[in-house]
Amino acid sequence: MSNGYLTTHVLDTARGVPAPGIAIALYRVSGDSRDRIAEAVTNADGRTDAPILPPGDFAPGIYELVFSAGDYLRATGQAGDAPLFLDAVPIRFGISDAGAHYHVPLLLSPFGYSTYRGS
């Protein structure tokens, strides 16, 4: 059993605030297939209430977080005309150290996003 874990959060960089209510799906990727292994929704602080991949379920491999950003942008009046420029935002990344904390945040605006490996 590993003691590493994965966390995430979403910041609305256009408004300068955390982004609550964003649904997030986590997939484990293997070749051409991906399996949904977790789901969460961001809280008032833009974070999930618990690690999206907790110790014990954490393992090296390729993963993908998919953020339902379009629903949030619509709800906050930032969506603009349809179709949205950003709707589902996927971030694919690798985990190599089963004992580490991986933090993968999303910095979101209606027309762009960025991410990094945080702490």
N, C-alpha and C positions, 0 to 999 in steps of 0.2 A: 504494500500500500504506500502510495506517495504522500508527501506532505505539502506539495506545491498546490497552488490554486490560481484561478483566473478571475479577475474582476474587471469591470468596465464602468464607464459613466459617460454622460452626454452633456456637453456645454453648448448653449445657444450663443455663438459668438456675435451674431447680428444684434442681439438684445443685451448681451453681457450678463446672462443668467443661466442657472442650471436648467436642463430641459426635462421636466417631469412628464410621465405618461407615455413614454416611447416604448413600444413593444420591441423586444430583442429576441432573436432566435440564434442558437448556437448549433453549428454543424461540425461533425468530424468528417474530414475529407479523406477518401481513399481512392486513388486513381481517378476515374471519371464519376464516381458515386460520392454522395454525401448523405450522412444520416443525421437527422435532427436529434440532438441529445439533451437540449435544455431550452427553456423559455423563461423570460423575466420581463418585468416592466419597470422603468425607472421611477423612483420616488420623487418627492419634492426637492431633494438635493441633486437630482439627475443621476443618482446611483441606483444599483439594485440593492435590495434589502440584505442579500447574502451573496457570496461568490457565485457567479454563474456556472463555474465549474469548481466544485469544492474539493478539498483533500479527499483522497480515496477514489474519486472519479477522474482525477487529473492524470494524464499520461502524455508522453511525448507524441508528436504527430502534427498533422496539418489540420487547422481549424478555420472556420469562417463564422464571424458574427454578422448577422443581417439586422440592421436597424430600420424600423418602419418610420422613417423620417417624414414621409409625405403626410401621414395622419397628423403628426405634430405641427408641421408647417401650415396645414389647413386650419387646424384648431387655433393657432396663434395669429391667423390672418397674414401669414407670410408666403402663402402658396403661389400667388400670381395666377396666370392663365394656365389652363390645362393644355397639353399634358405638362406635369411638373418637370422642372429640370432635374430635381432630385426627389426620388420617391423611396424605394428600398435601397439602402446603402450597404453594400457588402464590404467587409474587410477580411481578407484571407491572410493568415499568418501561421508561423511554425512555432512549436514548443519543443525545445530540445532538452531542457533541464527539469526533470520530474520533481525536484525539490525546491523549485523557485516560485516566487510570486510573479505572475505575469499580469500586468494591468494594461488594457487596450482601450483608451478613451476615444470618443468621437467628438471633435470640435466641429460644429455644424452651423451653416448659414443657408439661406435659400438657394444660393448659387455656387456653393463650394463646401468642402470639408477637408479635414486633415486628421491624422492620427499619429501616434507614436507609442513606443513601449515605455510606460510610466512605472511608477513605483508605488 
